[in-house]
Amino acid sequence: MGRLVVQAVGPAGAELAGGLAGRAGSASALPDAGTQMFVSAAALAQDSDALIDFTHPGTIGIHAAAVAAGKCAWVLGTTGLSAEDEDIVRGTAQRVPVVYSANFSPGVALVLALAERLARALPADEYDAEIVETHHRHKVDAPSGTALALARVIAGGRHAAWPDAVRPAGHGQVGPRPPGSVGIASLRGGQVVGEHTILFAGDGEHVSLTHKALDRSVFARGAVRAALWAGRGRQPGLYSMADVLGMTHSPGMAESQEVASR
């Protein structure tokens, strides 16, 4: 993602301040040998209007302190955050603008909005909600952050308790399906960038929504778009990709970002 973000910066009309050398070999992944590499997140944030972060949950505290000290917007796409990490994100959003999203694809933001509307319109006692997500074999977390964000907006649309409403795919004698629950099944294989399907299954009809990411560059372009939006005098706050897109109602990431553990 770092390499793809670097490639997306110029075409978006932005300027790359530099990058952060993380794990061994990460700097060599950057396509431009002249890219300035910083030794710390604090130094990078001091020299940037927005910091785009696709790293690891273990960096949340360090990066939060860096953007707060540098008065730098934080575009956060790191997944698998703990409740403690989410508290840090919320606290940081009181000091600087934070765009936190499970998925920076504009299409996913729209699917989240549609999923919430469908959940409100289709009664939970008549339509079961299922999410199927598929990713490449190397993905380490399951369910995906996007699947969890989708589940959260569906639960919210049905006024169901979160996360109690979520039921990961089970095996054996799991018993009858509780009304209002949201099922999630995770598939892993090949080189699938990311596919998410939501199914509302009623006795007489099925309604489904599917989003397929064909290239990871869509996430990079969305993140750069978010950085430009957040880094131009935006007030502190916890924002979503829906806010970046100018949607009148944040469809889930800001709501599901209470914060979404993606």
Secondary structure by P-SEA (a helix, b strand, c coil): caaaaaaaccccccccccccccccccccccccccccccccaaaaaaaccbbbbcccccaaaaaaaaaaaacbbbbcccccccaaaaaaaaaaaacccccccccccaaaaaaaaaaaaaaaacccccbbbbbbbbbcccccccccaaaaaaaaaaaaaaccccccccccccccccccccccbbbbbbbbcccccbbbbbbbcccccccbbbbbbccaaaaaaaaaaaaaaaaccccbbbbccccccccccccccccccccccc
